Every structure is written in C-alpha cells, then in structure tokens.
Amino acid sequence: MRAVVGLWSALTLFLLMEAVIAVRIRKPTKKPQKKPLDRKATPMPGIPEPQEPTDFPPPIFGPPSIFPDCPRECSCDPSHPSALNCENRNLRKVPVIPARTHYLYLQNNYISEVTAEAFANATELRWVNLANNRIQRVDKEVFAKIPSLIYLYLQKNQLKQVPSALPVGLEQLRLGRNRITRIPPGAFQKMERLVLLDLYSNQLSDSGLGKNTFKGLSHLIQLNLARNVLKKMPAGVPASVIQLFLDRNSIEDIPKDYFESLVHLAFVRLNYNQLSDRGVPKAVFNVSTLVDLQLSHNQLASIPLFNTHLEHLHLDHNSIESINGTRICPQSPTSDYGDITLVPKLRYLRLDGNHLSPPLPMDVAMCFRHLHSIVI
C-alpha cells in the first residue's frame, strides 16, 4: 500500500515539473503592429474633403414663386406684389431686386456690402430695411438712383460713415447702433422732408458734429443722439424739432439760451449725463412748449425752474436733498386760479434715488394741483 502511494506522489510531482518547464520555455507571441496612417494620402474617390468651419449658416431659400423675377433667396407674396421679403435668410449679399419692388426687407442677414448692381432696376423703391446686418460699405451710386425712397433703415450695422448721395425725399433715416464717428458737411443737404434722424449709439463726439451738420432739415421732428460721446449740446438743431434725445452722453453744461430757437420743442431727454447745478442755468428749461423733461441719473442738487405747461418731470437718481415748492412753482402757490388754464399742468413727478424723505412740503401740493403721481 505504501508503495502505491509513493508511486502516485512521484508521478504527480513529475507532471507538475513538466508543466512549469513548458511555461518557462514558451516564447511570447508578438502582436502585429498597425501601420501608421498616412495623413497626406489621397482621399478616396467619391468622398469630399471636409470644409473649413464658418460662422455663417447656409442661406435659406424661399418657397416657389409665381413671379419669374423673384430671387430664390426671397419670398414674393402674390397678394403683395410690390414687396420683396428677404429677411432672416442668412444672406451674404443683396440679391438682384426686381423693378416692381417698392418695399424691400433685408434685415437680420449677414450682408457686409451694399453694391449698386443689385439696385440697378429697383428705381421705384420706397422702403428699404437693411437693419441688423454686417454692412461696412455702401456704394455711392446705390441710393442716388432711387429718388422715391422714403424710409431707409440701416441701424445695427458696422458703418463708420453716413452713406453718401442719400435721396432728398427721405422722411426717416435710421443709422443707430453703428460706428459713425463723424458726419461730413452736407451729408443731409437738401433733405427738407426728413422728419426722423436716428443716430443713436454711435461714436459721435463734439468734433464729429459741425454747426451746419443739420442745416436744411427744416421739417425734422425727432433727433436722436443718445448713447454717443458728446460733452456739449449739439449745435444747429433745427427749429422744427419736437423730440430731442441726448441720453447717455457726457454733457456737462447747457448754454442759457440754448432752447430759445427751438419753438416747437416738447420732449427732451438728458438722462445719464454729467449735468450739475453749475452747468444748468436756473431758467434754461422754462420753455412754454416743453411737455416732458427727463433729467434722471445726473448730479443735480436742486430742481430747475420750468414752465406751467410741463406735464412730466423725471429727476430721479440725482443729489437733491430738499424741495422748495414756492421757488419751483411757475405761479405763486397762493394764487387764485379762477382760470383753470393758469394752473401748472405737472402730472407726473419722479424724485426717487435722491436724498429726500416723504412727505413732500405742502406748498408743492398747493401749487401742482394736477399732480397725480409722485415717486419719491
């Protein structure tokens, strides 16, 4: 029995040693190496090479049209045959405009240049909207051959100067949110019909506006010069102006006779400037035509005098510490207003953001009897 056990143990030991020796002498198998890719290799036929990335999405084509002259990038509504709708189409350039077009909508695209070729036949245009593009240049000949143009919208582009040879029949010209630094003499020459001139949010300084910049604009109603870099009140504002917007400049003072020639002026906005008592003559706003006066976010320490016809006065966020109703009242607070037309017409007064605490003095209420809303 012991012999059998010994023989079995010896056999087992022999097999184990043979397995270990076989493992040690076995050579590792080499993995086949991948051949490096040849990046300069010629692409396979039929497979296009990838294009460079771009921030311009592809143009959007309009629906099929019954008009053979309708550009495929636009839409032409049969119910409005004089209108050409090319807005929001991701366009890089102005398509050829059909001669029948009176109303052209090209806003919200990627147009960088306006050339004369596209407008060669569009001599009857009345309304052109090119807002919110990337326009940097406008050919001189573009608008010279469109005498019937009335509305021109070029706001929110990259223009550095006012387009030249503008039609003299324009009634509205919107150039806000561009990069205009200077307006050359004669830019608005003979534009007697212009009623709205929007130069909001450009880079106009005092030197960029001459004393004759607005000469000849005899029917201008609204002049918007807000969000520029003016330090002085603009010179030569036409006497016809009713709305004058000068918010968010750096204007420090107003000449005492500045508003005397503006016999129709009703709305003045001078919010967010650098006006203080030193730069504002006491009676400079005592203008009989003035209805709405906004002087918010300045450095005024007292309320300027104003006329009985003023209805809205914004003086919030200044440095006013007290109010003397007797001093600011256009009439004596104790006057007998038998004639209702003599009662000051002030209806809205905003004074919040100053150094004031309610209630207001009684003489303020006695004077401004039409006052419906006071914010303090």
C-alpha positions in Angstrom: 0.0 0.0 0.0 2.8 2.4 0.9 4.5 1.6 -2.4 1.4 2.5 -4.4 1.0 5.9 -2.6 4.7 6.7 -3.1 4.4 5.8 -6.8 1.3 8.1 -7.2 3.1 11.0 -5.5 6.2 10.7 -7.7 4.0 10.6 -10.8 2.1 13.8 -9.7 5.3 15.6 -9.0 6.8 14.7 -12.3 3.8 16.1 -14.2 3.8 19.4 -12.3 7.5 19.9 -13.1 7.0 19.2 -16.8 4.2 21.8 -16.9 6.3 24.5 -15.2 9.2 23.9 -17.6 6.9 24.1 -20.6 5.6 27.5 -19.4 9.1 28.9 -19.0 10.4 28.0 -22.4 7.3 29.1 -24.3 8.2 32.3 -26.2 5.7 35.2 -26.1 3.7 35.8 -29.3 4.3 39.2 -30.9 1.2 41.2 -31.7 1.1 42.5 -35.3 1.9 46.2 -35.4 -0.6 48.6 -37.1 0.8 50.5 -40.0 0.7 54.3 -39.2 -1.9 56.3 -41.2 -0.6 58.4 -44.0 -2.3 61.7 -43.4 -1.1 63.0 -46.7 -2.6 60.2 -48.6 -5.0 61.0 -51.4 -8.7 60.8 -50.3 -10.8 58.0 -51.6 -12.7 58.9 -54.8 -16.2 60.0 -54.3 -15.7 61.2 -50.7 -15.5 65.1 -50.4 -12.9 66.7 -48.2 -14.3 68.4 -45.0 -14.8 72.1 -45.4 -13.4 74.8 -43.1 -15.8 75.8 -40.2 -17.7 79.1 -40.7 -19.9 81.3 -38.5 -22.3 81.8 -41.4 -25.2 79.3 -41.6 -26.3 78.3 -45.1 -28.7 80.6 -46.9 -32.4 79.8 -46.6 -34.3 79.7 -49.9 -37.8 80.9 -50.2 -40.8 79.0 -51.5 -41.5 78.7 -55.2 -43.0 81.9 -56.6 -45.3 82.8 -59.5 -43.0 85.7 -60.3 -40.2 84.7 -62.6 -38.0 87.6 -61.3 -38.3 86.6 -57.6 -34.8 85.8 -56.2 -34.8 82.3 -54.9 -33.4 83.6 -51.6 -36.5 85.6 -51.0 -40.3 85.2 -51.0 -42.8 87.1 -53.1 -46.3 87.1 -51.8 -48.8 87.3 -54.7 -51.1 89.4 -52.5 -48.4 92.0 -52.1 -46.6 92.0 -55.5 -44.6 95.2 -54.7 -43.0 93.7 -51.6 -39.8 91.6 -51.6 -39.2 89.6 -48.3 -35.6 88.5 -47.9 -35.3 88.9 -44.1 -33.8 86.1 -41.9 -32.4 84.3 -44.9 -28.7 84.1 -43.8 -27.8 86.2 -46.9 -24.2 87.3 -47.6 -25.1 89.8 -50.3 -28.1 91.7 -51.7 -29.9 89.7 -54.5 -30.9 91.4 -57.7 -34.0 93.5 -56.8 -36.9 93.3 -59.3 -38.1 96.5 -60.8 -41.6 96.1 -59.4 -40.3 96.2 -55.8 -41.4 99.1 -53.6 -40.9 97.5 -50.2 -37.6 95.7 -49.6 -37.0 93.7 -46.4 -33.4 92.5 -45.9 -33.0 92.8 -42.2 -31.3 90.1 -40.0 -28.8 88.7 -42.5 -25.0 88.7 -42.9 -24.7 91.3 -45.6 -21.4 93.2 -45.4 -21.6 95.4 -48.5 -24.3 97.1 -50.5 -23.5 97.4 -54.2 -25.2 99.3 -56.9 -25.6 96.4 -59.3 -28.3 94.8 -57.1 -30.4 98.0 -57.3 -29.9 98.8 -61.0 -33.6 98.2 -61.9 -35.1 99.0 -58.5 -35.7 102.7 -59.1 -39.2 102.7 -57.5 -38.2 101.6 -54.0 -39.9 103.5 -51.2 -39.0 101.4 -48.2 -35.6 99.6 -47.6 -34.8 97.8 -44.4 -31.2 96.6 -44.1 -31.1 96.6 -40.3 -29.1 94.1 -38.3 -26.6 93.0 -40.9 -22.8 93.5 -41.0 -22.7 96.3 -43.5 -19.4 98.2 -43.6 -19.7 99.9 -47.0 -22.5 101.3 -49.2 -21.7 102.2 -52.8 -22.2 105.9 -53.6 -24.5 105.0 -56.6 -26.9 102.8 -54.6 -29.4 105.4 -53.3 -28.6 108.2 -55.9 -30.9 106.4 -58.4 -33.8 105.8 -56.0 -35.4 109.3 -55.8 -38.7 107.9 -54.5 -37.1 106.3 -51.3 -38.9 107.5 -48.2 -37.8 105.1 -45.4 -34.2 103.8 -45.0 -33.3 101.6 -42.1 -29.6 100.9 -41.6 -29.4 100.5 -37.8 -27.3 97.8 -36.1 -24.6 97.5 -38.7 -20.8 98.4 -38.9 -20.9 101.6 -40.8 -18.2 104.2 -40.0 -19.8 107.0 -42.0 -23.1 108.2 -43.3 -23.9 106.8 -46.7 -23.4 109.5 -49.4 -25.8 110.7 -52.1 -28.9 110.0 -50.0 -32.2 110.7 -51.7 -33.5 114.1 -50.9 -37.1 112.8 -50.4 -36.2 110.6 -47.4 -38.6 111.0 -44.4 -37.0 108.6 -42.0 -33.3 107.7 -41.7 -32.2 105.2 -39.1 -28.5 104.9 -38.5 -28.4 103.9 -34.8 -26.0 101.3 -33.4 -23.3 101.7 -36.0 -19.7 103.0 -35.6 -20.1 106.5 -37.1 -17.5 109.0 -35.6 -18.1 112.0 -37.8 -20.8 113.5 -40.1 -19.2 115.4 -43.0 -20.7 118.8 -44.1 -23.6 118.4 -46.5 -24.4 114.8 -45.6 -28.1 115.8 -45.1 -28.1 118.6 -47.7 -31.5 119.4 -49.2 -33.2 116.7 -47.2 -36.1 119.0 -46.4 -38.6 116.2 -46.0 -36.7 114.3 -43.3 -38.7 114.1 -40.1 -36.8 111.4 -38.2 -33.0 111.2 -37.9 -31.8 108.4 -35.6 -28.0 108.4 -34.8 -28.4 106.5 -31.5 -25.5 104.5 -30.1 -22.6 105.6 -32.4 -19.3 107.2 -31.6 -20.1 110.8 -32.3 -18.1 113.4 -30.4 -18.3 117.2 -30.3 -15.8 117.5 -33.1 -17.7 115.0 -35.2 -20.7 117.4 -35.4 -20.4 120.7 -37.1 -22.6 123.8 -36.6 -24.1 123.2 -40.0 -24.5 119.4 -39.8 -28.3 119.6 -39.5 -28.7 122.7 -41.7 -31.6 122.4 -44.2 -33.6 119.8 -42.2 -36.5 122.2 -42.0 -39.1 119.5 -41.2 -37.1 117.4 -38.7 -39.3 116.3 -35.8 -37.2 113.8 -33.9 -33.4 113.9 -33.5 -31.9 111.0 -31.6 -28.2 111.4 -30.5 -28.4 109.2 -27.4 -25.5 106.9 -26.5 -22.7 108.8 -28.1 -19.7 110.6 -26.6 -20.9 114.2 -26.6 -19.8 116.6 -23.9 -21.7 119.6 -25.3 -25.2 120.2 -26.5 -25.2 119.8 -30.3 -25.2 123.0 -32.3 -27.6 123.9 -35.1 -30.5 121.8 -34.1 -33.4 122.7 -36.5 -36.2 124.9 -35.1 -38.7 122.3 -36.2 -37.5 119.6 -33.7 -40.1 118.4 -31.3 -38.3 115.4 -29.7 -34.6 115.8 -28.7 -32.9 112.7 -27.2 -29.5 113.1 -25.7 -29.4 110.3 -23.1 -26.2 108.6 -22.1 -23.6 111.1 -23.3 -21.2 113.1 -21.1 -22.8 116.5 -21.4 -21.8 118.8 -18.5 -23.5 122.1 -19.3 -26.2 123.8 -21.3 -26.0 127.3 -22.7 -28.7 129.5 -21.0 -30.3 130.5 -24.4 -29.9 127.0 -26.0 -33.7 126.3 -26.3 -34.8 129.7 -27.3 -34.8 129.0 -31.0 -36.5 125.6 -30.6 -40.0 126.9 -30.7 -41.7 123.5 -31.1 -39.7 121.5 -28.6 -41.9 119.3 -26.4 -39.8 116.3 -25.4 -36.2 116.5 -24.0 -34.3 113.5 -22.7 -30.9 114.1 -21.0 -30.8 111.1 -18.7 -27.4 109.7 -17.8 -25.2 112.7 -18.4 -22.9 114.8 -16.2 -25.3 117.7 -15.5 -24.9 119.6 -12.2 -26.3 122.9 -10.9 -23.2 124.6 -12.1 -23.8 123.6 -15.7 -27.6 124.1 -15.8 -28.8 127.8 -15.7 -31.8 128.1 -13.4 -34.4 129.1 -16.1 -32.9 127.2 -19.1 -35.9 124.7 -19.1 -38.5 127.4 -18.7 -39.8 126.7 -22.2 -43.5 127.2 -22.9 -43.7 124.3 -25.4 -42.0 121.7 -23.2 -44.2 118.8 -22.1 -41.8 116.1 -21.0 -38.4 116.7 -19.4 -36.1 113.8 -18.3 -33.0 114.6 -16.3 -32.6 111.2 -14.4 -29.2 110.0 -13.3 -27.3 113.3 -13.3 -25.7 115.3 -10.5 -28.3 118.0 -9.9 -28.7 119.2 -6.3 -31.8 121.3 -6.9 -34.9 121.3 -9.1 -34.5 123.6 -12.1 -37.3 126.1 -12.9 -39.8 125.0 -15.6 -42.9 126.3 -17.3 -46.6 125.8 -16.4 -47.1 123.6 -19.4 -44.7 120.9 -18.3 -46.6 117.6 -17.6 -43.9 115.1 -16.8 -40.6 115.7 -14.9 -38.0 113.0 -14.3 -35.4 113.9 -11.7 -34.7 110.5 -10.1 -31.2 109.5 -9.1 -29.7 112.9 -8.6 -28.3 114.6 -5.5 -31.4 116.6 -4.5 -31.7 117.0 -0.7 -34.7 119.3 -0.3 -37.6 120.8 -2.3 -38.9 124.4 -2.0 -42.4 124.4 -3.6 -42.6 128.2 -3.5 -39.4 128.5 -5.5 -40.1 125.9 -8.2 -43.8 126.8 -8.7 -44.3 128.5 -12.0 -47.1 130.6 -10.4 -47.5 131.8 -6.8 -48.8 128.8 -4.7 -51.4 131.2 -3.1 -52.7 132.4 -6.5 -56.4 132.3 -7.1 -56.7 130.0 -10.1 -60.0 131.2 -11.3 -58.8 130.5 -14.8 -58.0 126.8 -14.9 -55.6 127.3 -17.8 -53.2 129.1 -15.4 -52.9 126.0 -13.1 -49.5 124.3 -13.6 -50.1 121.2 -15.7 -47.5 118.9 -14.0 -49.0 115.5 -13.6 -46.0 113.2 -13.0 -43.0 113.8 -10.8 -40.2 111.3 -10.2 -37.8 112.0 -7.4 -36.6 108.6 -6.2 -32.9 107.9 -5.8 -32.3 111.3 -4.2 -31.7 112.3 -0.6 -35.4 113.0 0.1 -37.9 111.6 2.5 -41.7 111.8 2.3 -43.9 113.7 2.8 -43.4 116.5 0.3 -43.9 120.0 1.5 -47.5 121.3 1.5 -46.6 124.2 -0.9 -45.8 121.6 -3.6 -49.3 120.2 -3.4 -50.8 123.7 -3.3 -49.0 124.6 -6.5 -49.2 121.5 -8.6 -52.9 120.6 -8.3 -53.0 118.4 -11.3 -50.2 116.2 -9.8 -51.5 112.6 -9.9 -48.3 110.6 -9.4 -45.2 111.2 -7.3 -42.3 108.7 -6.9 -40.1 109.5 -4.0 
